[in-house]
């Protein structure tokens, strides 16, 4: 794609990076075939190619974002299926992230939208606040149909039936390896996950310890920054990310780390991009080091599970849902399925596994109608496989899919933990399996 940015514009690192990405696009349209919003809405401007044209026009002409551009960028899931499909290597993620930050700086949203986004940014990344909000939503849930705004109804519907107690395993500490120590790793405990499902971190800690890892919960870690990053709120997202970088590099300098392990794939995609996010920052070197250490838990388990007996669980039929942030954002596609099969489970995969379930961070709260359509499609294809259990590697997907099916939904690591001697996952026990 030809661009006409001026030398003055290209002096801005964000514009320079977007220019590189725009020039890589050859207008082929392969991305439209795998874009969930284009499939639902059928509008070229709700495809990656259409959004690229809108972003190019906005940035190249150095004009404030307008309502039309904002509408179509807001509808983007950031599922990144387009990046998997693109034959030209267009890095759409960096482009749309820059566009969102530009929108945040140049566009004034209606007051109710600004208020809603402010609330989400002030609540979701903080487990204590989020837990209180979930309690309030649980109380208000019976009255959700009385609310006129579908986004407010979606927030009340998000509240789980059971809000787990606070897990002290998420506090700063070190869990020593059981037996010979093979690795020293830091575990990212997350933010929303700590309020929604404490079983995932507990299972991860148990499993990694049995496999010979010292598991470090570093002092000062918190939200990875993804939730606010995808709202275009750079100051908030970078502040959250910087805290994590400093905390983990403190551990690196004290006793060393072999990996920063992440069991929420949406967070993993962001942490692995810290080097880019901080490329022009004083923390650039440390951010790149953390990004290099970051790995999804499945990447580490593939290495550690070699030769480990994993036959304690019954051979249930498990349908694996591939989170977009894992299969497209991190290009990790086979590891979870390989691990589940090695653990003795019968593994199935739904049709159109590359398509998003509609969770996408705060998307299911901000774009509930599109999100619901995608959720219904995903659940139909999953249930068509006849699963006894549904497995996923991202808390957002688990909550989204779990809200529309009676089949127990668990994290992949919970199943591997069970198969190697850990307790039966709570959701499976409650289903009587």
C-alpha positions as CSV (number, residue, x, y, z in Angstrom):
1,X,0.0,0.0,0.0
2,X,1.4,3.4,-1.0
3,X,1.6,6.0,1.8
4,X,2.3,9.7,1.8
5,X,3.3,10.5,5.4
6,X,5.6,13.6,5.6
7,X,9.1,13.5,7.2
8,X,7.7,15.4,10.1
9,X,5.0,12.8,10.7
10,X,7.5,10.0,10.4
11,X,9.5,11.5,13.2
12,X,6.8,10.2,15.5
13,X,7.7,6.5,16.3
14,X,4.1,5.5,16.4
15,X,3.5,6.9,12.9
16,X,6.7,5.4,11.6
17,X,5.7,2.0,12.8
18,X,2.2,2.3,11.4
19,X,3.7,3.4,8.1
20,X,5.8,0.2,7.9
21,X,2.7,-1.9,8.6
22,X,0.5,0.0,6.1
23,X,3.1,-0.3,3.3
24,X,3.2,-4.1,3.8
25,X,-0.6,-4.4,3.0
26,X,-1.3,-5.5,-0.6
27,X,-5.1,-5.2,-0.4
28,X,-5.5,-8.9,-1.1
29,X,-8.5,-9.3,1.2
30,X,-7.5,-12.7,2.5
31,X,-8.2,-11.3,6.0
32,X,-11.9,-10.8,5.3
33,X,-12.4,-14.6,5.1
34,X,-11.3,-15.1,8.7
35,X,-12.5,-11.9,10.3
36,X,-15.4,-12.7,12.7
37,X,-17.0,-9.2,12.6
38,X,-17.0,-9.2,8.8
39,X,-18.7,-12.6,8.9
40,X,-21.4,-11.3,11.3
41,X,-21.9,-7.8,9.8
42,X,-20.9,-8.2,6.2
43,X,-19.5,-4.6,6.0
44,X,-16.1,-4.1,4.4
45,X,-15.3,-1.5,7.0
46,X,-15.8,-4.1,9.6
47,X,-13.0,-6.2,8.1
48,X,-9.3,-5.7,8.7
49,X,-8.8,-4.4,5.2
50,X,-11.6,-1.8,5.7
51,X,-10.2,-0.7,9.0
52,X,-6.7,-0.4,7.6
53,X,-8.1,2.1,5.0
54,X,-9.8,4.1,7.8
55,X,-6.7,4.1,9.9
56,X,-4.5,5.2,7.0
57,X,-6.8,8.0,6.1
58,X,-7.0,9.2,9.7
59,X,-3.3,9.1,10.4
60,X,-2.1,10.3,7.0
61,X,-4.3,13.3,7.0
62,X,-3.4,14.0,10.7
63,X,-7.0,14.6,11.5
64,X,-8.9,13.8,14.7
65,X,-10.8,10.6,14.7
66,X,-14.4,10.9,13.6
67,X,-17.5,8.9,14.7
68,X,-17.5,6.6,11.7
69,X,-13.8,5.6,12.2
70,X,-14.3,5.1,15.9
71,X,-17.4,2.9,15.3
72,X,-15.6,0.4,13.1
73,X,-12.4,0.4,15.1
74,X,-14.4,-0.2,18.3
75,X,-16.0,-3.2,16.6
76,X,-12.7,-4.9,16.1
77,X,-12.1,-7.8,18.5
78,X,-8.3,-7.7,18.2
79,X,-8.6,-11.5,17.7
80,X,-5.7,-11.3,15.2
81,X,-7.1,-14.0,13.0
82,X,-6.2,-11.7,10.2
83,X,-2.5,-11.9,11.1
84,X,-2.5,-15.6,10.9
85,X,-4.2,-15.4,7.5
86,X,-2.2,-12.5,6.0
87,X,0.3,-13.7,3.4
88,X,2.2,-10.3,3.5
89,X,2.9,-10.3,7.3
90,X,0.9,-7.2,8.0
91,X,1.2,-6.6,11.8
92,X,-2.4,-5.5,12.3
93,X,-2.1,-5.7,16.1
94,X,0.4,-2.8,16.3
95,X,-1.6,-0.8,13.8
96,X,-4.9,-1.1,15.6
97,X,-3.3,-0.5,19.0
98,X,-1.8,2.7,17.6
99,X,-5.2,3.7,16.1
100,X,-6.9,3.2,19.5
101,X,-4.4,5.3,21.3
102,X,-4.8,8.0,18.6
103,X,-8.6,7.8,19.0
104,X,-8.3,8.2,22.8
105,X,-6.3,11.4,22.3
106,X,-8.3,13.0,19.5
107,X,-11.9,11.9,19.9
108,X,-14.4,13.0,22.5
109,X,-16.9,10.2,23.1
110,X,-20.4,10.8,24.4
111,X,-20.3,11.3,28.2
112,X,-22.0,7.9,29.0
113,X,-19.4,6.0,26.9
114,X,-16.6,7.9,28.6
115,X,-18.1,7.0,32.0
116,X,-18.5,3.4,31.1
117,X,-15.0,3.0,29.8
118,X,-13.6,4.9,32.9
119,X,-15.4,2.5,35.2
120,X,-14.1,-0.6,33.4
121,X,-10.5,0.8,33.5
122,X,-10.8,1.5,37.2
123,X,-12.4,-1.8,38.2
124,X,-11.4,-4.8,36.0
125,X,-7.6,-4.6,36.4
126,X,-7.9,-4.5,40.2
127,X,-9.0,-7.9,41.7
128,X,-10.3,-6.4,45.0
129,X,-12.4,-3.8,43.2
130,X,-13.5,-6.3,40.6
131,X,-14.6,-8.8,43.3
132,X,-16.8,-6.1,44.9
133,X,-18.3,-5.2,41.5
134,X,-19.1,-8.9,40.9
135,X,-20.9,-9.1,44.3
136,X,-22.9,-6.0,43.3
137,X,-23.6,-7.5,39.9
138,X,-24.7,-10.8,41.4
139,X,-27.3,-8.9,43.6
140,X,-28.5,-6.9,40.6
141,X,-28.6,-9.7,38.1
142,X,-32.3,-10.6,38.6
143,X,-33.2,-7.0,37.5
144,X,-31.0,-6.9,34.4
145,X,-33.9,-6.9,32.0
146,X,-35.0,-3.6,33.4
147,X,-31.9,-1.9,32.2
148,X,-32.2,0.0,28.9
149,X,-28.5,-0.2,27.9
150,X,-27.5,-3.7,26.6
151,X,-23.9,-3.1,27.9
152,X,-25.1,-2.7,31.4
153,X,-27.2,-5.9,31.1
154,X,-24.0,-7.6,29.8
155,X,-22.1,-6.5,32.9
156,X,-24.7,-8.0,35.2
157,X,-24.8,-11.2,33.2
158,X,-21.1,-11.5,33.6
159,X,-21.3,-12.2,37.3
160,X,-20.6,-15.9,38.0
161,X,-23.0,-17.9,40.2
162,X,-20.1,-18.6,42.6
163,X,-17.5,-15.9,43.5
164,X,-14.5,-17.7,44.8
165,X,-12.8,-16.8,48.1
166,X,-9.6,-14.9,47.9
167,X,-6.6,-17.3,47.3
168,X,-3.6,-16.5,49.5
169,X,-1.5,-18.4,46.8
170,X,-1.7,-15.1,44.8
171,X,0.3,-13.2,47.5
172,X,4.0,-12.5,47.0
173,X,5.9,-15.6,48.0
174,X,8.0,-18.5,46.7
175,X,6.6,-22.0,46.4
176,X,9.6,-24.4,46.4
177,X,9.9,-27.3,43.9
178,X,8.9,-30.7,45.1
179,X,12.0,-32.9,44.7
180,X,14.9,-31.8,42.5
181,X,14.7,-28.2,41.3
182,X,14.9,-27.9,37.6
183,X,13.8,-24.3,37.0
184,X,13.0,-21.1,38.8
185,X,10.0,-19.4,37.2
186,X,7.7,-16.5,38.0
187,X,4.0,-16.9,37.7
188,X,1.8,-14.0,36.5
189,X,-1.3,-14.2,38.7
190,X,-3.3,-11.8,36.6
191,X,-6.1,-9.5,37.6
192,X,-9.6,-10.5,36.5
193,X,-8.7,-14.2,36.8
194,X,-7.9,-13.7,40.5
195,X,-11.5,-12.5,41.1
196,X,-13.3,-14.9,38.7
197,X,-11.5,-18.3,39.2
198,X,-8.7,-18.9,41.7
199,X,-8.5,-22.6,40.8
200,X,-6.4,-21.9,37.8
201,X,-3.4,-20.3,39.6
202,X,-3.7,-22.9,42.3
203,X,-3.5,-25.8,39.8
204,X,-0.6,-24.1,37.9
205,X,1.4,-23.8,41.1
206,X,0.7,-27.4,42.2
207,X,1.6,-28.7,38.7
208,X,4.8,-26.7,38.3
209,X,6.1,-27.6,41.7
210,X,5.6,-31.3,41.0
211,X,7.5,-30.9,37.8
212,X,10.5,-29.4,39.6
213,X,9.9,-25.7,39.5
214,X,10.4,-23.1,42.2
215,X,7.3,-20.9,41.6
216,X,7.8,-17.2,42.4
217,X,4.9,-14.8,42.9
218,X,6.8,-11.5,42.7
219,X,6.1,-8.6,44.9
220,X,4.2,-5.8,43.1
221,X,2.9,-7.6,40.1
222,X,-0.6,-6.9,38.8
223,X,-2.6,-6.4,35.6
224,X,-0.5,-6.9,32.5
225,X,-2.0,-3.7,31.0
226,X,-4.0,-5.4,28.2
227,X,-7.4,-4.3,29.4
228,X,-6.6,-0.6,29.2
229,X,-4.1,-1.0,26.3
230,X,-7.0,-2.2,24.1
231,X,-9.0,0.9,25.2
232,X,-6.2,3.1,23.9
233,X,-5.4,4.3,27.4
234,X,-1.6,4.2,27.1
235,X,-0.8,5.9,30.3
236,X,-2.7,3.4,32.4
237,X,-1.6,0.4,30.4
238,X,2.1,1.4,30.4
239,X,2.0,2.1,34.1
240,X,0.7,-1.4,34.9
241,X,3.2,-3.0,32.5
242,X,6.1,-1.1,34.0
243,X,5.3,-2.4,37.5
244,X,5.5,-5.9,36.3
245,X,8.7,-5.3,34.4
246,X,10.3,-3.9,37.5
247,X,9.0,-6.7,39.7
248,X,10.2,-9.5,37.5
249,X,13.6,-7.9,36.7
250,X,14.1,-7.5,40.4
251,X,13.7,-11.3,40.7
252,X,16.0,-11.8,37.7
253,X,18.7,-9.8,39.4
254,X,18.2,-11.4,42.8
255,X,18.3,-15.1,42.0
256,X,17.5,-15.4,38.3
257,X,14.4,-16.6,36.4
258,X,14.2,-19.2,33.7
259,X,10.7,-18.0,32.6
260,X,7.8,-15.8,33.3
261,X,4.9,-18.2,33.1
262,X,1.5,-16.9,32.0
263,X,-1.7,-19.0,32.2
264,X,-4.1,-16.4,30.7
265,X,-3.3,-16.2,27.0
266,X,-4.6,-12.6,26.6
267,X,-2.1,-11.5,29.1
268,X,0.6,-13.6,27.4
269,X,0.2,-11.8,24.1
270,X,0.6,-8.5,25.7
271,X,3.6,-9.4,27.9
272,X,5.4,-10.8,24.9
273,X,4.9,-7.5,23.3
274,X,6.4,-5.4,26.1
275,X,9.6,-5.0,24.1
276,X,7.6,-3.1,21.4
277,X,5.5,-1.2,23.9
278,X,8.6,0.2,25.7
279,X,10.9,0.4,22.7
280,X,11.4,4.2,23.2
281,X,11.3,4.1,27.0
282,X,14.0,4.0,29.7
283,X,12.7,0.5,30.5
284,X,13.3,-0.7,26.9
285,X,16.1,-3.1,27.8
286,X,14.3,-4.6,30.8
287,X,11.0,-4.8,28.9
288,X,12.7,-6.7,26.0
289,X,14.2,-9.1,28.6
290,X,10.8,-9.8,30.2
291,X,9.2,-10.3,26.8
292,X,11.9,-12.9,26.0
293,X,11.3,-14.7,29.3
294,X,7.5,-14.7,28.9
295,X,5.9,-18.0,27.9
296,X,2.4,-19.5,27.9
297,X,2.2,-22.3,30.5
298,X,1.7,-24.8,27.7
299,X,5.1,-23.9,26.2
300,X,6.8,-24.7,29.5
301,X,4.7,-27.9,30.1
302,X,5.7,-29.3,26.8
303,X,9.3,-29.2,27.9
304,X,8.7,-30.4,31.5
305,X,6.2,-33.1,30.9
306,X,8.4,-35.3,28.6
307,X,8.4,-38.7,30.2
308,X,6.1,-37.8,33.1
309,X,3.3,-40.2,33.9
310,X,-0.1,-38.6,33.4
311,X,-2.8,-41.1,33.8
312,X,-4.6,-40.3,37.0
313,X,-7.7,-38.9,35.3
314,X,-10.4,-40.8,33.4
315,X,-10.3,-40.7,29.6
316,X,-13.0,-38.1,29.2
317,X,-13.9,-36.5,25.9
318,X,-12.5,-33.0,26.0
319,X,-13.2,-30.4,23.3
320,X,-10.4,-27.9,23.2
321,X,-11.3,-24.3,22.5
322,X,-8.3,-22.4,21.0
323,X,-8.3,-18.9,22.4
324,X,-7.5,-16.3,19.8
325,X,-4.7,-14.7,21.9
326,X,-3.0,-18.1,22.0
327,X,-3.5,-19.4,18.4
328,X,-3.3,-16.1,16.6
329,X,-1.6,-13.7,19.1
330,X,1.2,-16.2,20.1
331,X,0.9,-18.7,17.3
332,X,0.6,-21.6,19.8
333,X,-1.7,-24.1,18.3
334,X,-0.7,-27.7,19.0
335,X,0.8,-27.6,22.5
336,X,-2.4,-27.7,24.6
337,X,-3.9,-30.5,22.4
338,X,-0.6,-32.5,22.6
339,X,-0.6,-32.2,26.4
340,X,-4.2,-33.2,26.8
341,X,-3.8,-36.2,24.5
342,X,-0.7,-37.3,26.4
343,X,-2.7,-37.1,29.6
344,X,-5.1,-39.6,28.3
345,X,-8.0,-37.4,27.3
346,X,-9.9,-37.9,24.0
347,X,-9.4,-34.5,22.4
348,X,-11.8,-33.0,19.9
349,X,-11.8,-29.6,18.2
350,X,-14.9,-27.7,16.9
351,X,-15.5,-26.5,13.4
352,X,-14.2,-23.1,12.6
353,X,-11.8,-23.3,15.5
354,X,-10.0,-20.2,14.2
355,X,-13.0,-17.9,14.9
356,X,-13.4,-15.8,18.1
357,X,-15.9,-16.7,20.8
358,X,-16.6,-13.0,21.3
359,X,-15.0,-12.5,24.7
360,X,-12.0,-10.4,23.7
361,X,-11.2,-8.6,26.9
362,X,-13.9,-6.0,27.5
363,X,-15.5,-6.6,24.1
364,X,-18.3,-8.7,25.4
365,X,-19.2,-5.7,27.7
366,X,-18.7,-3.0,25.1
367,X,-20.2,-4.7,22.0
368,X,-22.7,-7.2,23.6
369,X,-24.8,-7.8,20.5
370,X,-21.9,-8.9,18.2
371,X,-20.3,-10.7,21.1
372,X,-23.5,-12.7,21.8
373,X,-23.7,-13.7,18.1
374,X,-20.2,-15.0,18.1
375,X,-20.7,-16.8,21.5
376,X,-23.7,-18.6,20.2
377,X,-21.9,-19.7,17.0
378,X,-18.9,-20.9,19.1
379,X,-21.0,-22.8,21.6
380,X,-23.0,-24.5,18.8
381,X,-19.8,-25.8,17.1
382,X,-18.4,-26.9,20.4
383,X,-21.5,-28.8,21.5
384,X,-21.7,-30.4,18.1
385,X,-18.6,-32.4,19.1
386,X,-20.4,-34.0,22.0
387,X,-17.9,-33.0,24.7
388,X,-17.9,-34.1,28.4
389,X,-15.6,-31.3,29.2
390,X,-14.5,-28.1,27.4
391,X,-10.9,-26.9,27.9
392,X,-9.5,-23.5,27.2
393,X,-6.4,-21.5,28.1
394,X,-7.9,-18.1,28.7
395,X,-10.2,-17.0,31.5
396,X,-12.2,-14.6,29.3
397,X,-13.1,-17.5,26.9
398,X,-14.0,-19.7,29.8
399,X,-16.4,-17.2,31.2
400,X,-17.9,-16.4,27.8
401,X,-18.5,-20.0,26.7
402,X,-19.5,-21.2,30.2
403,X,-22.3,-18.7,30.3
404,X,-24.0,-20.5,27.4
405,X,-23.4,-24.2,28.0
406,X,-24.1,-26.7,30.7
407,X,-20.9,-28.6,29.9
408,X,-18.2,-27.9,32.4
409,X,-15.5,-25.5,31.2
410,X,-12.0,-25.7,32.7
411,X,-8.5,-24.5,32.1
412,X,-6.2,-26.8,30.3
413,X,-3.8,-26.7,33.2
414,X,-6.5,-27.9,35.6
415,X,-6.9,-31.1,33.5
416,X,-3.1,-31.7,33.3
417,X,-2.8,-31.1,37.1
418,X,-5.6,-33.7,37.6
419,X,-4.0,-36.2,35.3
420,X,-0.7,-35.9,37.2
421,X,-2.1,-36.4,40.7
422,X,-3.8,-33.1,41.5
423,X,-7.5,-32.8,42.6
424,X,-10.4,-33.2,40.2
425,X,-11.3,-29.7,38.8
426,X,-14.2,-28.1,40.7
427,X,-16.3,-27.7,37.6
428,X,-16.0,-31.3,36.7
429,X,-16.8,-32.5,40.2
430,X,-19.9,-30.3,40.3
431,X,-21.0,-31.8,37.0
432,X,-20.8,-35.3,38.6
433,X,-18.1,-36.6,36.2
